[in-house]
Amino acid sequence: MRSALYRIEHETRYRHAGRASTSQHVAYLTPRELPRQRVRRHELTVEPALANRSQRTDFFGNTVHQFTILTPYHEMRAISRSLVEVVASETAVDPAASEAWEAVRDALLYLRGAAYQDAAQFSFPSPYAGHGPELAAFALESFEPGRPLVAAAVDLMHRIHREFIFDPRATSITTPVTRVLAERHGVCQDFAHLQIASMRSLGLAARYVSGYLLTDPPPGQPRLVGADASHAWLAVWCPRQGWVALDPTNGLLPTLRHVVLAWGRDYGDVSPLRGVVLGGQDHTLHVGVSVMPVSAADARALERGQ
């Protein structure tokens, strides 16, 4: 396959025990326009009715929606619907063709006007992906002296995939990355943060990527609406090859099944929906994501609003 078309629906629903009087929210729910990714249609609907809404582009180039609700409510729903085309790369990544990782590290000085200054900012620690000697030691098992950067990063990705257990009950978004390293359990956000933090601890540049992943239903069963989930991976900067994406949760380089939503230093920069609510007491959160392949004919109909 040279390209793939997906209809994506991402629903977030908050139910409050009491009545929320007002709230303000920020949403990162619009897929990015990229050389190999085209957003053919996108809409974001919110209930109850909004008092105001705006759209902007953030520092990293992500599309951000901001909105305010002034109508009292017990339940809020935000539904993002997208039609996205993903195109395969014309050339495969050659891990051995990259520079030695130490040479890349030494070049990552934050100098005004340097060609790599945008990448250099991703070598610094961030709230969810800080530096640490234990993280550097973990990375050095893959980053042997003189080894090509991408080859070492791919090896580290495979080690995380082999040695860590996917366990949604083991962590929360506040779990420190050092605890993930020690206990070897987590989810896609944890594994992305772990690899990012480990490489940054060596002085390399890596950024967090949020998005969607098409998953296959069990054999003989239909694809269920809402059965998918948002996903997270990372990209490492290499001067010769640009940003090289890596998915440690699945142990592979992202493919046509990956749809990029946003990127930043870590999850805190690109959480899909966050906000401040006045009132409402306790709440429950439900998130449902569907990534459905569509034909070219169906895509044209969706573009026409049919």
Secondary structure, 3 states (H helix, E strand, C coil): CCEEEEEEEEEEEEEEEEEEEEEEEEECCCCCCECCEEEEEEEEEEECCCCEEEEEECCCCCEEEEEEECCCEEEEEEEEEEEEEEECCCCCCCHHHCCEHHHHHHHCCCCCCCCCHHHHHHHCCECCECCCHHHHHHHHCCCCCCCEHHHHHHHHHHHHHHHCEECCCCCCCCCCHHHHHHHCEECHHHHHHHHHHHHHCCCCCEEEEEEEECCCCCCCCCCCCCEECEEEEEEEEECCCEEEEEECCCCECCCCCEEEEEEECCHHHHCCEEEEEEECCCEEEEEEEEEEECCHHHHHHHHCCC
